[in-house]
C-alpha cells in the first residue's frame, strides 16, 4: 500500500506566481517533482510544455495538478493521481521558444494546444532495455470530435525528429471510428530520410507503409475506465531494437526494428496535446487522469506490477500473430538495407512473393470525398477495375483497365504487402485526376458482408480551406 503524501503536491520546486494573480502558476524552467503515489523509477525531474505566456511565463493553474481520491477524483491505486485539463486557446511557448500558437496555419485556428510533462532529458534519457507503465483514465464525457489529433502519451526525442511512438485519438490519417491509436514513425528517422524529403513533401507521413497506425483500444471501450499500459523496449539505432505494448494485461503490439533518432536523446511525455480543426467548438474542455507512472531498467520485476494485478511471467510469455516492421517503401527510395526488411512478408506486382490468398480477382477503384465539417461522404464514384491473378503468393495483372483519373502507368506499379493473415496493404504513387501523383497506402480488410472480398480506403489529400478529404478506395473481389 502506497503512502499518502498529503497536500504537498509538487514540492518546493513548483511555486505559484509571485504577482498575486489567482489562477496562474510559475513552472517556467522549474524542475517539477511528482509524488511517489503517482510516479516511481524515473529521475524525479519533469518539465512542463508548452502553455507559457510569452511575456509573464505563467501557466493556468488548472493545466495539471495532483488530486486525491478523498475528493472524488479517479485514482488507479493508492490515494492520488495527476489530473490534466486543457481548454480552447491553451497554446503558448515552450522554454526554448517553440510556439505552439504558430502551428495553426496547417489545420487549426489557434495552433496546437498542449499541457504535457516530460522527462528532463539533459538529466536522464532512455537507452538500453527499459520497462514502463502508466495508467490512463478518460471521463465518459471526454469530447473527441473537432480535432486533427488528441495525443496522450509519447516517446519523443529532444530534437526536431519525429516521435518514435505516440498514442492519439482521432489521428488525421485514420479512417472510420477513432479509438486510442498507436502511431509509429520510426521510418522518418532512418539515416537517409533526406532522400525522401527531396522526393516527397519534405515531411514525415504516417501514410507511408513503413510507418504504422494501429488502434489499441476500441472506441466503445475507451472512456469511463482505467487502462493500464505496460511497455518493454530495446532502444537501438539498429534493426535489433524492439518495442512491445501490453494493455490491461494483454500484448497488443510488437515492433521489431530501429527506434531511436540519430544524435538525439529519447524520453517519455504525458498529458494532453491536441490540434483543433477550424470547425472545432469555441468552448471544449478535456480532462485526463494519469497514475502509476513507473520506469525500470532491464527487468520487468522492478516495476512491481503485482499491486496492479499483473505478473511479469505471464506478460513476458505472451506472443502476437503479426510483428510490425519498417516495411518496404524504404527499399523503393533507397532508405533501408536488407535488414530493414527482415520478418516482413511482401508480394509486389512483378517482384517478390507472400500474399496469402490465391485466385482471380477484380480490383475496383473508387474516388471518395468526405466533408470534415459534417464527416459525411459527399462522393463515392466508381472509376475503373483491373483483373489480377494471385498464384503462389505472387500478384500479377491479367488485364489493366483504362483510366485517366487514376492513371494506368501508376496503377501497374502498385505493390501488395501482406500484413496479418486477414490484412493486405496496397501501396504506391497514385494520381486522382491530377498531374501530380501522391503516395497512397490502402489497408484492405475482409468485408464481413461479402465472403472473400477485401475493402479499404487510403487518404489522398486533405484540403483545409475546402474542409474536404479525398480518399482512394479499393475493393478486391474474387472472380468465380
N, C-alpha and C positions, 0 to 999 in steps of 0.2 A: 504494500500500500504506500502510495507516494505521500509525502508530507505537504500540508497546506502551507504556502509561503505568505499567507496574509495578503495585505493590500500593497505590499512593496512590489509594484508591478514590474517596472523595468529598471529599478535600481537608480543609483545616483548618476549614471551615465546618460539618462534621458531626463531632461529638465523642461519644465514649461517656460513659455516666453516670459521675459522679464519686463515687458512693457505694459503688463496688466490687462491685455486684451483677452477676454474669456473665449474659450473655444479654439485656441491655437496652441501648438506646442513647438518647441525648438528641437529638431532632430538633425539639423544640418551638421554634417561631418561628425556625428556622435557615434560612439560605439554602443550599440543597443544590446543589453543583456536580457535574456529570456529566462524565466524561472524553470527549474528542473521538472516541475509539474507539467511543463509543456514541451521542452526541448532538452535532449541529452546527447552527449557524444561529440557534437560539433564544438569547435573552439567558440566559446560564447561571446562572439563579437559580430554583430549583424549591422548592416546599414540599410537605410531607407531610400527608396526611389519611387516616384520622381516628382511628387506634387509639392514642390518647394516654391514659395512665392519668389519671383525673380528679384525683388527688392528687399523684402524683410527676411527671406529664407525661412519663413514659418510655414507650418503644415496644420491643416484642420485636425483637431484632437480626436475626431471620430475615425481617422484613417486606419488606425489599428490600436487595439488595447487588450490587455489581459482581463478576462471576465471569469466570474465564479458560478459554479453550479448552484450555490445557495441563492443566487439572484435570478435563477430560471434560465440561464444560458445553457446550450448544449455542450456537454463535456464528454469526451470519449472515455477517459479514465482519470481517476483522481478527482481533484476539485476545481481545476482551472483549464481554460483553453484560450486561444488567441482569436479575436474577432476582427475581421477586416470589413470596412464599409467604403463604398465608392458611389459618388453622385455625379450627375452631369456637370461638366466643366472642371472636373478634378484632374486637370493636366497641369504640368509645371516643369521646372528644370531640375536636373539631377546635379550632383555635386560637381561633376566635371563640365557642366554647362550644356549637356544634352537637353534639348527642349522637346518634350512630348507634344506641346501645343502646336509645333510647326509641322507635324506629320499629317495634318488634316486635309491637305490638298489631294491626297490619294483617295480616301474613302469617306472620312467623317467631316463634320463641320467645325469641330473644336480640337481635332487632333486626338491622340491616344490619351486614355485616362488610366492612371496606374497608381496603386498603393501596394508596394511589394517590399519585402525584406529579403536580403541576400547575404550570403557569406562574404566576409571581407577577405577577398582572395589574395591580398598582399600579406595577410597573416596566415591563411590556410587555403589550400586548394586540393582538388580531388585528383588522385593518381593511384596507380596500382589496382588492387581489388578492394572494392568498398561495398558496404551494405547500408541501406537507408530505409526509413519508414516515414510516412506521415499519414494522418487520418483527416479526411475532409468531410464536412457537413454543409449542405446547401439547403436552406429552408424551402418548404413547399411552395412559397410564393416568390421564389427566386426568378426574376424576369430574364428571358433568354432572347426574344426576338429583337431585331433592330441593330445587331452588331456584326461586324466582319469576323470578329473572334472575341471570346472571353477566355483569357488564358489564366489558368490556376495551377501553377507548378512548372518549373523549368530547370533543366540542367544546361547552364549557359556559360560561355567563356567570358573573359573580362575585356575582350577587344571588340572589333567590328564583325567578327564571324557570326554565323547563324547558330541558334541554339541546336545542340545535337538532338535533344529530346524536349518536348514540352507537351502540355495537356490543355485542351481548349474545348469550349462549347461553341458550335456554330462557325466552324472554320470556313473561310470563303471558298476553299476548293472542294468542300464537301457537297454532296448531292443527297437530298432527302432529309430524313429526320436527323436532328443534331443531338447526339449523346455526348458523353465525355470521351474525347478523341485524343489518341496519341498521335503526335506529329514527329517524324524523324527526318532530319535534314543533313545527315552525315555526308551525303554526296556533295553538298555545297562546299564542304571543307576539304575535298580532295586537293592534292598539291597542284594539279593542273586545271583547277576550276576557271582560271582566267581565260582559257581557250573557249570554254562555254560562254563566258561573259561576252567575248567578241562576236560569237555566232548568234547568241540569243539576245535577250533584253538587257543583259548586264545584271540581272537579279536572280537570286536563287528561287526556284519554283517547286512547290510541293506537288505540282502536276508531273514532274519527272518521275518515271517509274523507278528510278534509282533512289528516290525518296519514298516516304510512306505516310499514309494516314490510315488509322485503324480505330474504330470505335471499341473502347474497352469497358464502358458502362452504357447500357442501353438507356434511351430517354425515359422509359417507363420506370426504371429502377434508380434514377439518378437522385431525385430530390427527397428530402424528409428523412434521411437516414445517414448514419456514419458509413464511410467506405475506408477500409484500411489498405494502404498501398505499401508494398514491400518491393525493394529493388536490390538486385545484385549486379554489379558492373565490374568489368575489367577494362580500365581506361587505357587506350592504346592508339597510336597513330597507324599501327599496322593492322592487318586483317585478322590478327589473333584476339582482337578485342571482342567484348560481348556486352549485352545489356538484357536483363530479364526483369519482368514485372509480374508480380502477383497482386490480385485484388481480392480481398476478403477470403484469403487462403487458397486461391486458385491461380495457377500460372496462365496468364492471358497473352503474354507476348515474349518472344525470344528473338533477339537480333544478334547476328554474328558479323563483325567487321570493324573497321576503324571508327572511332567515336570522339576523337579529340581534334581541336583546331591547332594547326602548327603555330608555335610561338605564343600561345595564349594559355591562361590558367582557367581551369574549369571549376564551377561552383553551383550551388543549389539556390534557387529563388522560389519564393512562395508568396501568395497574396491574391490580388485581383488586378489584371491588366487587360484592358478592353479597347476596342476601336469602334466607336459608334458610326453607323451609316447616317446619311443625310436625313433619312426618314425616321431616325430613332426618336422616341418620345422626348419631349423637352424636359420632363422630370422622370427619371428612372433610377432607382437606388438598388444596389445589390449588396448583399451581406453574405459572407462566407466565414466558416469557423475551421480552424486547424488545431490539431492536437497530436501528441505522441510523435513529435518530430525527432527522429533518432538517427544516429550515424555510428558506424563501426568499421574498422579496417579489417580486412581479410576474412573474418569469421562471422557467420550468422548468429552464433550463440551469444555474441556480445550485445546483440540488440535486445535480448531478454524478452522474446516475443510471447513467452508463456502467459504473461499477465494480460495479453491481448487475445489469448485463446488459440495460439498457433504453435506448431512445433517446427523447428528448423529441419529436422529429419524428414518430416512429411513434405515440407516445401521443396527441399533440395532433390527429392527423388522424383518430382513431377517432371513430365516431358510434354512437348507440344507437337502437333502434327506438322506444322509448317514453320520453319525457321526463316526469318526475314534476313535478306542480304542486300547489298548495294544495287544489284540489278544489272541491266545490260546497255542502257543508253550511254553509259560512260565509255564503253568499248567503241561505240559509233563515233564518239567525239574525242577519242584518244585520251580519256581521263582516267583510265584504270588499267591495271595489269591483269594477268590471268588469275591471280589470287583473289581479285575482287569478285570473280565470278564463281568461286567455289560454292558448292551447295545450291547454286541457282539453276533450276531446270528450265531450259528455254527451247522454244520451237519457233524459228524465224523463217518467214517466207524466203525460200531459196537458200536457207542456211540453218543447220542445227536440227535437233530432234527434241521430243519431250512432251508434246501435247498429249494429254491422257484420253481424249475422245477420238473416235475414228468414224469415217464415213464421208458422205457427200452433204454439203451444207450450202444454203443460201446465206449470204452475208448482206443484210439490208442496212442501208444508211439513211438517217433522218436528220433534219435540221430542227432543233428545239430552242425556242426562246422563252425566257422566264422574266416576269416583272419583279424587280427586287422591292418594289413598293408593296405589292399585294401577294407575292410568291405564287401568282397564277401563271400557268403555262399559256402563252399567247400565240405560239406557233408550234406545230408538230407536223412538219412537212416531210413526206417521203421523197427521197432524192433518186436513189439508184440501188440496184442489187448486183452482187457478184456471186459466182459459183466457185466454191473451193472444195478441195479434197484433202482430208487428213488421213494419212496412212502411215502406220508405224511412228506416230508422233510428229510427222512432218506435214505441215500445211503447204499446199501449192494451189495456184489459181487454175481452175478448169476453164472458166470464162469470166472475162472482165467486162462489166457493164460500161456504158458510155455516159460520162457526165462531165460538164464543165463547172459545176458547182463545187463538188469535191473531186478534184481532177484525177484522172486515171494515173498520171505519172507519179502522184503521191500515194494513192491507194495501193498500187502494186508494190510499194516498198515498205509497207507496214510490217510490223513483227508481232508475233503472238508469244506471250510469256505465260507459262503455266505457273499459277500460284498454288493455293491449296487444291485439294482434289476436286473442288467444285468452283474454282475461280480461274478465269483466264483474262489476262490483260492484253488489249490491242494498243499498240503504241507506235507513234511515228509523226512525221511532219505532215499536216493536212491543211488544206485551204477550205474556205467556206464562202464561195463566190467572191474571192479576193485574190489579188495578185501576190499577197504575202502569206506564205504558209506559216503555221504555228505548231509547236509541238503539243500533241494531244495524247492523253492517256485515258483509255476507256476500260473500266473494270467490268467484265461480263460475269454475271451470276445466273444460276439456274432460274428460269421463270417458273414459279410454283403452279401456274395455271396451264402450262404447256410443256409436257414432258419432253426432255431432250433439247429444249430451246434455251438459249442464253441471251440475256439482255443487259445492257449497261449504257451509261452516259458519261461523257467527258467534257469538261469545261473548255470552250474555245476562246471566249473573250468575255470581259466584264466592262461594260460601258457605264461609268459612274454618272455622267451627265444625263444619259437617257434612262437611267435606272433599269438597265437591262443586262441579263446574262445570256450568252449564246452557247449552246451545247451541240455536240455531235453525238447522236445516239446510234448504237449498232445493235442489231438483233441477228443472232446466229441460229438458223432454223434448219433442222435436218430434212433432207430430201429422201422420201421413202422410195 
